[in-house]
Amino acid sequence: MTDAGTAEEAGSVTPDGAGAHAADESVEPNPLADRRFLVFAAGNAANNVGEALYATALPLLAYQLTDSLVVMAWLAAAVPVSDLFAPALGAWADRRGVRGLIVQGLLAQAGAALAMNLLLLGGHSAPWLLFLCAVVLETGGLAYRTGWMTGVPAQFPDCPVRARGTLNSLFLATTLAGPLLVAALLPWVGYQGLLWLNLPTFFAPLVVWAVGVRPARSAPACPHKTAPASPDETAPASLDKTAPAPSHEGGRTDGGPRRTAPRWVKRRAAGAQARAGAEAPPSRIRDGWDAIRQDKRISVMLVADMVLSAVCGTGLTSLIVYHLRHGWALSGQQAGLAIAGMNVASLVGNLLVSQRRRLRPWTPMTLGVAARSVALILMIVPVWPVFMFAVVLGALGQGAVMATVVMARVRYLPPGVLGRASGLIWLLTGGAALLSPVFVSALDDVVGTPPTFLVLGIATTTVLLHLRLTRAAWRPVPRPQEPARRTNEP
């Protein structure tokens, strides 16, 4: 069966829009009842705490060193720059599995973080050096995320969509610790001390890996052969069709004593599997693009996500931090608390979507974008309570949009191309996000900060118009009925 066929069976929209309703009505169990999921989530959460600490401390450190919004924006732009490698990493995940990406990505992050800390310790704070370290660190983080995100459906097959949504909510929950730790520890250890505290957190997922909670080792996928060409290809090696099937637990089907294969047999089988994978044709990145185009819901959400990345991406985040420090004259500790409040609101919006038993993406997507647009327009009001309310409202909407997007990808994209399709989506949204610091910085220089918020709010309303015009993509199209037979038919 081809990838397109798999997508159709999973409830994806066909070219005429049929099947849009089936997948939205499926119900999955709660992943928090799975002990393996809890262990995996614990390692992931520890890593997220360090990421949040780094993401909060680095822009504030850049402001202290340079007093420049441009430097802050470009350091934040290291995330979308790393997305340029997303298609290649996604193809790696589909082709060779996710294990290598996870381990090597974490080690690359640890190395880049150590290099950045040593440079700052030696007084080498040139912006281009910090940007280079940030790009390597974010690329390693992208490899790690590509690995575990692509492996979630296979690792938790009973609840892949809710597992992905819960992990996204957990990410937002643990990122709350970043601003809080900055506010609590900044007077004691300084910005560089905070970056040193980030370093050990890269090894937490490796500890979880060491205790055995990891993605299953799977054979490399062959995109040109997703189903057997004939029944003979699935027939067992033995000619005896009545022979009992071997037990998956390693025991005997006749009730005899349990027996496992010797290690040399397992090593030979693993070598044969590796050689078979080496002979398989390479994974085509185009297969991921075809999967995106064939599902109208994914296409609609991709366009909306790209516009939001360009308008409300890293440039907007840097502008809010800059306005808190420069416009409202808050200290670094106070700005950290304000960012913490913004993260709490984002978590609430995320949980409102991820913990629902059924995913119906159009409604939370539309409400989230509307909240973000209204919030940006309210930010022009020069009253502190109104500004903070707008910051919280916008984060609430953005959290709902984030959960909707990541859960929809797992639900609607075929598993065989999830890595490549996700890589292409990250590339496109990351490319759009690269425009955010350029556009926001230039606009702020020309018209000032409050009018910039107004322009961004008006630009966000175009996403609402896009969702309204493509509403039909989410509606089920009834299949043509078979014509009634004539009564005089024999």
C-alpha positions in Angstrom: 0.0 0.0 0.0 1.3 3.4 -0.9 1.6 6.3 1.6 -1.4 8.0 0.0 -3.4 4.8 0.7 -2.3 4.7 4.2 -3.3 8.3 4.7 -6.7 7.6 3.3 -7.3 4.7 5.7 -6.1 6.8 8.6 -8.8 9.4 7.9 -7.0 11.9 5.8 -8.8 14.0 3.3 -8.9 12.7 -0.2 -8.6 15.1 -3.1 -12.4 15.6 -3.1 -12.4 16.2 0.7 -13.9 12.9 1.7 -13.0 11.4 5.0 -12.5 14.6 6.8 -14.8 13.7 9.7 -13.7 10.1 10.5 -10.3 10.8 12.1 -11.7 13.8 14.1 -14.1 11.5 16.0 -11.6 8.9 17.1 -10.9 8.7 20.9 -7.5 7.7 22.4 -6.7 6.6 26.0 -4.8 8.9 28.4 -1.0 8.4 27.9 -0.4 9.4 31.5 -1.6 5.9 32.5 1.5 4.3 30.8 4.5 4.0 33.1 6.9 4.1 30.1 5.4 7.3 29.0 5.9 8.8 32.4 9.6 7.9 32.5 10.1 9.2 29.0 8.3 12.4 29.8 10.5 12.9 33.0 13.7 12.9 30.9 12.1 15.1 28.3 10.9 17.6 31.0 14.4 17.9 32.6 15.8 18.8 29.2 13.0 21.3 28.7 13.8 23.1 31.9 17.4 23.7 30.7 16.1 24.9 27.3 13.8 27.3 29.0 16.6 28.6 31.2 18.8 29.1 28.1 16.0 30.7 26.1 15.3 33.2 28.9 18.8 34.0 29.9 20.5 34.4 26.5 18.3 37.4 25.2 18.7 39.2 28.5 22.4 38.6 28.5 22.6 39.9 24.9 20.7 43.0 26.0 23.1 43.5 28.9 26.2 43.1 26.6 25.0 45.1 23.5 21.8 47.1 24.5 20.6 46.2 21.0 17.3 44.8 19.8 18.9 43.7 16.6 21.4 41.4 18.4 18.6 40.0 20.6 16.5 39.3 17.5 19.2 37.6 15.6 20.2 35.3 18.5 16.5 34.3 18.7 16.7 33.7 14.9 19.1 30.8 15.5 16.0 28.6 15.9 14.6 29.2 12.4 18.1 29.1 10.9 18.5 25.6 12.3 15.2 24.6 10.6 17.1 24.7 7.2 18.4 21.3 8.2 14.9 19.9 9.0 14.2 18.0 5.7 17.5 16.2 5.8 17.0 15.2 9.5 13.5 14.1 8.7 14.7 11.9 5.9 17.3 10.5 8.2 14.6 9.6 10.7 12.4 7.9 8.1 15.4 6.1 6.5 17.6 5.0 9.3 15.5 5.3 12.4 15.4 7.9 15.2 18.0 6.5 17.6 21.1 8.1 16.2 19.4 11.5 15.9 18.4 11.5 19.6 21.8 10.6 21.0 23.9 12.7 18.5 21.6 15.7 18.8 21.9 15.8 22.6 25.7 15.5 22.4 25.9 18.3 19.9 23.8 20.5 22.1 26.0 19.8 25.1 29.2 20.6 23.1 27.8 23.9 21.7 26.6 25.0 25.1 30.0 24.2 26.7 31.8 26.2 23.9 29.5 29.2 24.4 30.0 29.2 28.1 33.8 29.0 27.7 33.8 31.8 25.2 31.8 34.0 27.6 34.1 33.0 30.5 37.1 34.1 28.5 35.6 37.5 27.6 34.8 36.6 23.9 31.3 38.0 23.6 31.3 38.9 19.9 27.7 38.6 18.6 28.8 36.5 15.6 30.5 33.9 17.9 27.4 33.7 20.1 25.2 33.4 17.1 27.4 30.5 15.7 27.2 28.6 19.0 23.5 29.2 19.1 22.9 27.8 15.6 24.9 24.6 16.4 23.0 24.3 19.7 19.6 24.7 18.0 20.6 22.3 15.2 21.4 19.7 17.8 18.1 20.4 19.5 16.3 20.0 16.2 17.9 16.6 15.6 16.9 15.5 19.1 13.3 16.8 18.6 13.0 15.2 15.2 14.1 11.9 16.7 11.7 11.7 19.6 8.8 13.4 17.8 9.0 11.0 14.8 9.3 8.1 17.2 6.2 8.9 19.3 3.6 7.0 17.1 5.7 3.8 17.2 6.7 4.2 20.9 3.1 4.8 22.1 0.9 3.3 19.4 -2.3 3.2 21.5 -2.4 7.0 21.9 0.0 8.7 19.5 -2.0 11.9 19.1 -2.7 12.5 22.8 0.9 11.5 23.6 2.2 14.1 21.3 -0.2 16.7 22.6 0.6 15.9 26.2 4.4 16.1 25.6 3.8 19.5 24.0 1.8 20.6 27.1 4.6 19.3 29.3 7.1 21.3 27.3 5.2 24.5 28.0 4.8 23.5 31.7 8.5 22.9 32.2 9.4 26.1 30.3 7.7 27.9 33.2 10.7 27.0 35.3 13.1 29.0 33.0 11.8 32.5 33.8 11.2 31.6 37.4 14.7 30.3 37.8 16.1 33.4 36.1 14.2 35.6 38.5 15.3 33.6 41.5 18.9 32.9 40.7 20.0 35.9 38.6 21.0 38.0 41.7 23.2 35.1 42.9 24.8 33.6 39.8 24.4 36.1 37.0 23.6 35.4 33.4 26.6 33.3 32.7 25.9 31.1 35.8 22.4 30.5 34.4 23.9 29.2 31.2 26.2 26.9 33.1 23.1 25.4 34.9 21.7 24.6 31.5 24.6 22.3 30.5 23.7 19.2 32.7 20.1 19.1 31.5 21.2 17.7 28.1 22.1 14.4 29.7 18.8 13.7 31.4 17.2 12.1 28.2 20.4 10.0 27.9 19.8 8.7 31.4 16.3 7.7 30.4 17.8 6.1 27.3 20.2 4.1 29.5 17.4 2.6 31.6 15.8 1.2 28.5 12.9 3.7 27.7 13.8 4.4 24.1 12.2 4.2 20.6 12.1 0.6 19.2 14.8 -0.4 16.8 13.0 -0.7 13.4 14.1 -1.6 9.9 14.6 1.3 7.6 11.6 2.3 5.6 11.5 1.8 1.9 9.3 4.5 0.4 8.9 2.8 -2.9 7.6 -0.4 -1.4 5.2 0.1 1.4 3.2 -3.1 0.7 3.9 -6.5 -0.6 3.4 -6.9 -4.4 1.9 -10.3 -4.0 0.8 -12.7 -1.3 3.9 -14.7 -1.8 6.0 -12.0 -0.3 4.3 -12.3 3.1 4.3 -16.1 3.2 6.5 -17.7 5.9 9.7 -19.3 5.0 8.4 -22.7 5.9 6.4 -24.6 3.3 4.2 -26.1 6.0 1.2 -23.8 6.0 -0.2 -25.5 9.1 2.8 -24.9 11.3 2.2 -22.9 14.4 3.4 -19.3 14.4 6.4 -18.5 16.6 5.7 -16.8 19.9 6.6 -13.2 20.2 7.6 -13.7 23.8 10.3 -16.2 22.9 8.4 -19.3 24.2 7.2 -22.4 22.5 3.7 -22.8 21.2 3.5 -26.4 22.3 3.8 -25.5 25.9 7.5 -26.6 26.2 10.2 -24.7 28.1 11.0 -21.2 27.0 14.0 -20.9 24.8 15.8 -17.8 23.5 18.2 -17.5 20.5 21.9 -17.3 21.2 23.6 -13.9 21.0 25.5 -14.8 17.8 22.2 -15.5 16.1 20.8 -12.1 17.1 24.0 -10.4 16.0 23.8 -12.2 12.6 20.1 -11.2 12.2 20.9 -7.6 13.1 23.7 -7.5 10.5 21.4 -8.9 7.8 18.8 -6.3 8.6 21.4 -3.6 8.4 22.6 -4.9 5.0 19.0 -5.0 3.7 18.5 -1.4 4.8 21.7 -0.4 3.0 20.4 -1.9 -0.2 17.0 -0.1 0.0 16.5 2.9 -2.2 16.9 6.3 -0.5 14.0 8.0 1.1 12.7 10.7 -1.2 11.9 14.1 0.5 9.3 14.6 -2.2 7.2 11.8 -0.6 6.8 14.1 2.4 5.7 17.0 0.2 3.2 14.8 -1.6 1.7 13.7 1.8 1.3 17.4 2.8 -0.4 18.3 -0.5 -2.8 15.4 -0.5 -4.3 16.3 2.9 -6.1 19.7 2.6 -6.2 20.1 6.3 -2.4 19.9 6.6 -2.1 22.3 3.7 -4.4 24.9 5.2 -2.7 24.7 8.6 0.7 25.0 7.0 -0.2 28.3 5.3 -1.6 29.6 8.5 1.4 28.5 10.5 3.8 30.1 8.1 2.0 33.5 8.3 2.0 33.3 12.1 5.7 32.4 12.2 6.5 35.5 10.1 4.2 37.9 12.0 4.3 36.4 15.5 7.6 34.6 15.6 10.9 35.2 17.3 10.8 38.9 16.3 7.6 39.5 18.3 9.0 37.6 21.4 12.1 39.8 21.3 10.0 42.9 20.8 8.0 42.1 23.9 11.1 41.4 26.0 12.7 44.6 24.7 9.5 46.6 25.4 9.4 45.2 29.0 13.0 46.3 29.6 13.2 49.5 27.5 9.6 50.8 27.3 8.3 49.8 30.8 11.8 50.0 32.4 11.5 46.6 34.2 14.6 45.0 35.7 15.8 41.6 34.4 14.2 39.9 37.4 10.8 41.6 36.8 10.9 40.8 33.0 11.5 37.2 33.9 8.4 37.1 36.0 6.4 38.7 33.2 7.6 36.1 30.8 6.7 33.4 33.3 3.1 34.8 33.3 3.1 34.7 29.5 4.2 31.0 29.6 1.5 30.1 32.1 -1.1 31.5 29.7 0.4 29.6 26.8 0.3 26.4 28.9 -3.4 26.9 29.7 -4.2 27.4 26.0 -2.2 24.3 25.1 -3.9 22.1 27.8 -7.4 23.2 26.6 -6.6 21.5 23.3 -4.3 18.7 24.1 -6.4 17.1 26.9 -9.6 16.9 24.9 -10.6 13.4 24.0 -11.4 14.4 20.4 -9.4 16.7 18.2 -11.4 19.0 15.9 -8.7 21.4 14.7 -10.6 24.2 13.0 -12.3 25.6 16.1 -9.2 25.9 18.4 -7.1 27.1 15.5 -9.6 29.9 14.7 -10.1 31.0 18.3 -6.4 31.0 19.0 -5.6 33.2 16.0 -8.4 35.6 16.9 -7.0 35.9 20.5 -3.5 36.6 19.2 -4.8 39.3 16.8 -6.9 41.1 19.4 -4.0 40.9 21.9 -1.5 42.6 19.5 -4.0 45.4 18.9 -4.5 45.9 22.7 -0.7 46.2 23.2 -0.8 49.7 21.9 -2.7 50.9 25.0 -0.2 52.7 27.2 -1.6 51.2 30.4 0.4 48.5 32.3 -2.6 46.2 33.3 -3.9 46.4 29.7 -0.6 45.5 28.2 -0.1 42.5 30.5 -3.6 41.3 29.8 -2.8 41.5 26.1 0.4 39.6 26.6 -1.5 36.9 28.5 -4.3 36.7 26.0 -1.9 36.4 23.1 0.0 33.7 24.8 -3.2 31.8 25.5 -4.2 31.9 21.8 -0.7 30.9 20.7 -0.7 27.9 23.1 -4.0 26.7 21.6 -2.7 27.1 18.1 0.6 25.3 18.9 -1.2 22.2 20.4 -3.6 22.0 17.4 -0.8 22.1 14.9 1.5 19.5 16.4 -1.4 17.1 17.2 -2.9 17.4 13.7 0.4 16.4 12.1 0.6 13.2 14.0 -3.1 12.4 13.3 -3.3 13.2 9.6 0.2 12.5 8.2 1.1 8.9 7.2 3.6 7.4 9.7 5.9 6.3 6.9 6.6 9.9 5.9 6.1 11.7 9.2 9.8 12.6 9.5 10.2 14.0 6.0 6.8 15.8 6.1 7.6 17.3 9.5 11.0 18.3 8.3 9.6 20.1 5.3 7.0 21.9 7.5 9.7 23.0 9.9 11.8 24.3 7.0 8.9 26.3 5.6 7.8 27.7 8.9 11.4 28.3 9.9 12.0 30.2 6.7 9.0 32.3 7.4 10.2 32.9 11.0 13.5 34.2 9.6 11.5 37.1 8.2 10.2 37.9 11.7 13.3 39.6 13.3 14.1 41.5 10.1 10.5 42.7 9.6 9.9 43.6 13.3 13.3 45.3 13.8 12.9 47.4 10.7 9.3 48.3 11.5 10.2 49.2 15.1 13.0 51.5 13.8 10.6 53.3 11.5 7.4 53.7 13.5 8.3 52.8 17.1 7.2 49.9 19.3 3.4 50.5 19.9 2.6 51.1 16.2 4.5 47.9 15.4 2.2 45.9 17.6 -0.8 47.4 15.8 0.6 46.5 12.3 1.3 42.9 13.5 -2.2 42.6 14.9 -3.7 43.7 11.6 -1.4 41.3 9.7 -2.6 38.4 11.9 -6.2 39.0 10.9 -5.3 37.7 7.4 -4.9 34.2 8.9 -8.5 34.4 10.1 -9.6 35.3 6.6 -7.6 32.3 5.3 -9.2 29.9 7.7 -12.7 31.2 6.9 -12.2 30.8 3.1 -10.9 27.3 3.5 -13.6 26.1 5.9 -14.8 23.5 3.4 -11.5 21.6 3.8 -12.7 20.4 7.2 -16.2 19.4 6.2 -16.9 15.7 5.3 -18.0 15.2 1.7 -20.6 12.5 1.4 -19.6 9.6 -0.9 -21.7 9.1 -4.0 -24.4 6.6 -3.4 -25.0 3.6 -5.5 -28.0 4.0 -7.8 -31.1 2.2 -6.8 -31.9 -1.0 -8.7 -35.0 -1.1 -10.9 -37.9 -3.3 -9.6 -38.2 -5.2 -12.8 -34.5 -6.1 -12.9 -33.9 -9.9 -12.9 
